[in-house]
Amino acid sequence: MRVVILYLVGFFIVGLGPAVEGRAAEQKPDDPQETIHVAVGLATVYAHVFEEILRQSNVPFVMQRYDYKQIRKNFIEGKVGMTCCSHPIWRNRPEEVKIQHFTKPIFYAINSYAYHKDIDPSVATFSNANLTFAAIIGWTYTDDIKTKKWKYFKSTKEATEYVHDNENAFTVVNRQDFLRLGLDREFDVTIRGVYERKAIHIRVRDTYKHYIPRMNEVIKKMRKTLQIERIIASEIRKQPE
């Protein structure tokens, strides 16, 4: 696996991001003094799904948004107790593995290749040494990406913009986030194929693993009633922020 680790100075968000407090109205939390700091990506489409699972599970929380690199760092340091949304194969550093636990799958995320619109489909391949890969800092990529030319960006939007401006570039995007951000309208790139399809989970530090059985029951109920799909569809239909 290739893990992107890059430290940036002057990133546009410092400290705590926008916070959203949540608590189930119909129940009292187990510990009224306990408030768990949870985190999602800066522009992810899945934030409201995460919020709803936490509320229905009676988890007292404050939600913050960070870039993916900062989320991983804060989780390791104990500044964040739960994150959404990830897969064990994407969070495989030794210091993460020893403290993390995962809920049951919430849904499946599809990540696809995004190429410059003028790339010939016959040469639009991640093994083409002439292409530059626009990587998102904090993501973990599989060894399927063979090119030696990598450039690093803070967000899906920045990576997509680079591909739009450079005909020999490509990136990997989450389809749901790509549509939610309106990048299909803002940039002239072509989405091709499936890079990976993974079951997505909530990641929980060992301190809070006692909440997992409760969250699993809520996830099971929400999946059965298609509530998760409805929330995501509603978010995708919204105009970009």
C-alpha positions in Angstrom: 0.0 0.0 0.0 1.2 3.6 -0.6 0.3 6.0 2.1 0.4 9.7 1.3 2.0 11.6 4.2 2.8 15.3 3.5 2.9 18.2 5.9 1.6 21.5 4.7 2.1 24.9 6.2 -0.7 27.5 6.2 -3.6 25.1 5.5 -6.8 27.1 5.4 -8.4 25.5 8.4 -6.7 25.6 11.7 -7.7 24.1 15.0 -11.3 23.1 15.4 -13.5 23.1 12.4 -17.2 24.0 12.4 -18.9 22.0 15.2 -22.3 20.4 15.3 -23.6 19.2 18.6 -26.0 16.2 18.7 -27.8 14.1 21.2 -30.8 11.8 21.0 -33.8 13.7 22.4 -35.7 10.7 23.6 -33.0 9.3 25.8 -30.4 10.5 28.3 -26.8 9.8 27.5 -24.9 7.2 29.5 -22.6 9.8 31.0 -24.0 13.4 30.9 -20.4 14.7 31.3 -19.1 12.8 28.3 -19.0 14.5 25.0 -17.2 12.7 22.2 -15.4 14.7 19.5 -16.1 13.1 16.2 -14.8 14.1 12.8 -15.6 14.0 9.1 -13.9 15.3 5.9 -14.2 18.9 4.9 -16.7 18.3 2.1 -17.9 14.7 2.5 -21.4 13.8 1.5 -21.7 11.4 4.5 -21.7 13.8 7.4 -25.5 13.8 7.9 -25.6 10.0 7.8 -22.9 9.9 10.5 -24.9 12.5 12.6 -28.1 10.5 12.3 -26.5 7.3 13.4 -24.9 9.0 16.4 -28.2 10.6 17.4 -30.2 7.5 17.1 -27.5 5.6 19.1 -27.7 8.2 21.9 -24.0 9.2 21.5 -23.3 12.7 22.9 -21.0 14.3 20.3 -19.6 17.4 18.8 -18.7 17.1 15.1 -15.8 18.8 13.5 -14.5 18.9 9.9 -10.9 18.5 9.0 -8.8 17.4 6.0 -8.1 13.7 5.9 -4.6 14.0 7.1 -5.6 15.9 10.2 -8.4 13.5 11.0 -5.9 10.6 11.1 -3.5 12.6 13.2 -6.2 13.7 15.7 -7.6 10.1 16.0 -4.2 8.7 16.8 -3.6 11.5 19.4 -7.0 11.0 21.0 -8.3 14.4 20.1 -11.1 12.6 18.0 -13.0 9.6 19.3 -14.9 8.6 16.2 -14.6 9.2 12.5 -16.6 8.6 9.4 -16.3 7.1 7.0 -13.5 4.6 6.4 -12.5 1.0 5.8 -9.8 -0.9 7.8 -7.6 -1.3 4.7 -7.4 2.6 4.5 -6.4 3.0 8.1 -3.5 0.5 8.4 -0.7 2.4 10.2 0.4 0.4 13.3 -0.4 3.3 15.6 -4.0 3.3 14.2 -4.5 -0.5 14.1 -3.8 -1.0 17.8 -6.5 1.6 19.0 -9.3 1.4 16.4 -12.5 -0.6 16.1 -15.1 -0.5 13.4 -18.9 -0.7 13.2 -20.8 -2.9 10.8 -20.7 -1.5 7.2 -23.0 1.5 6.7 -23.0 1.5 2.9 -20.7 0.9 -0.1 -18.6 3.8 -1.5 -17.4 3.7 -5.1 -14.2 5.4 -6.0 -13.5 6.0 -9.7 -10.8 7.3 -11.9 -11.1 10.9 -13.2 -9.2 11.8 -16.3 -8.7 14.9 -18.4 -11.5 14.9 -21.0 -9.0 14.7 -24.0 -7.2 11.6 -22.9 -7.6 8.8 -25.4 -9.5 5.9 -23.6 -7.0 3.4 -25.0 -4.1 5.1 -23.0 -6.2 6.2 -20.0 -4.6 3.7 -17.7 -3.1 4.2 -14.2 0.0 2.2 -15.3 0.9 4.7 -18.0 4.1 6.3 -17.0 3.4 9.5 -18.9 0.4 10.4 -16.6 0.7 12.3 -13.4 -1.4 11.1 -10.5 -3.2 13.8 -8.4 -3.2 12.4 -4.9 -5.3 13.6 -2.0 -3.3 14.0 1.2 -4.5 11.6 3.9 -5.9 9.0 1.5 -4.3 5.6 1.3 -3.9 4.2 -2.2 -3.5 0.7 -3.4 -0.5 -0.5 -5.4 -2.6 -0.5 -8.5 -1.4 3.0 -9.2 1.9 2.4 -10.9 2.9 5.8 -12.2 6.0 7.4 -10.6 4.7 11.0 -11.1 2.6 12.1 -8.1 1.4 15.5 -7.1 -0.4 16.2 -3.8 -3.5 18.1 -3.0 -5.6 19.0 0.0 -9.0 18.1 -1.4 -10.9 16.3 -4.1 -11.8 19.7 -5.6 -8.1 20.7 -5.9 -7.1 17.4 -7.4 -10.0 17.5 -9.9 -9.1 21.0 -10.9 -5.5 19.9 -11.6 -6.8 17.1 -13.8 -9.0 19.6 -15.6 -6.0 21.9 -16.3 -3.5 19.1 -17.3 -4.3 16.7 -20.1 -1.7 14.1 -18.8 -3.1 13.9 -15.3 -5.7 11.7 -13.5 -7.0 11.2 -10.0 -9.3 9.0 -7.9 -12.6 10.5 -6.7 -15.4 9.3 -4.5 -18.4 9.4 -6.8 -20.9 10.6 -4.2 -18.7 13.4 -3.0 -17.8 14.3 -6.6 -21.5 14.8 -7.4 -22.3 16.5 -4.1 -19.6 19.2 -4.7 -20.9 19.8 -8.2 -17.5 19.0 -9.7 -19.1 17.4 -12.7 -20.5 20.8 -13.6 -17.5 22.9 -12.6 -14.7 20.9 -14.3 -14.6 19.1 -17.6 -13.2 15.7 -16.6 -14.2 12.2 -17.5 -15.1 9.6 -14.9 -14.1 6.1 -16.0 -14.3 2.7 -14.4 -14.1 1.7 -10.7 -10.9 2.1 -8.8 -12.4 0.4 -5.7 -15.7 -0.4 -4.1 -15.5 -0.7 -0.3 -17.9 -1.1 2.6 -17.7 2.0 4.7 -17.7 2.0 8.5 -17.6 4.3 11.4 -14.2 4.1 13.1 -14.1 4.2 16.9 -11.2 4.6 19.4 -11.0 1.8 21.9 -12.1 4.2 24.7 -15.6 4.4 23.1 -16.0 0.9 21.7 -18.9 0.2 24.1 -21.0 2.3 21.8 -20.4 0.0 18.8 -23.2 -2.6 19.6 -25.7 0.2 19.9 -24.6 1.8 16.7 -24.6 -1.5 14.9 -28.3 -1.9 15.8 -29.1 1.6 14.5 -27.1 0.9 11.2 -29.1 -2.3 10.7 -32.4 -0.5 11.2 -31.4 2.4 8.9 -30.2 0.1 6.2 -33.4 -2.0 6.3 -35.6 1.1 5.9 -33.3 2.7 3.2 -32.8 5.7 5.4 -29.1 5.9 4.7 -29.7 5.9 0.9 -32.3 8.7 1.2 -30.0 10.9 3.3 -27.2 10.5 0.8 -29.5 11.1 -2.2 -30.8 14.3 -0.6 -27.3 15.6 0.0 -26.2 14.9 -3.6 -29.2 16.9 -4.8 -28.2 20.0 -2.8 -26.3 22.8 -4.4 -22.6 22.9 -3.6 -21.7 24.9 -0.5 
